[in-house]
């Protein structure tokens, strides 16, 4: 018989109002990414109290996504125990690379606005953003640690879609 590993508490459970507020902030970080010449993706890391924003990160490039970059920075600045109680908020569902990086960084909860599938439906198959059909739930369902995944959060979807559509429709498609 194998022992089931125990994990520390994951901090307070965010309220719907907190989730919406933090997702809006992540979407604003995504908007800031555009002003910096990057794709419109943003993420924030909130502490176990579900109020304190510890980090913000916009997308950098195709291998330095907002979520994976934030997770790597978080892992070098906070203990694994602290990160297990934190929540990563992101405007769009983490791709499998970002989900894996958040998992290895020991971030215990992820909340996202819209799914990657919705992104593809609303923005099309763009050569700069070849979405993958491996959703983050699949990734977390195959992990040993019980990462909590919340999303999509329907109340924020129209705001995220509006930013994504405005950006991708303005880019030349392949």
Secondary structure, DSSP 8 states (H G I E B T S, - for coil): ---------------HHHHHHHHHHHHHHHHHHHHTTS-S-EEEEE-TTSS-EEEEEE--SSSS-HHHHHHHHHHHHS-HHHHHT-EEEEEE---HHHHHHHHHHT--EEEEEE-HHHHHHHH--BTTB---S--HHHHHHTSSS--EEE---HHHHHHHHHHHHHHHHTS---
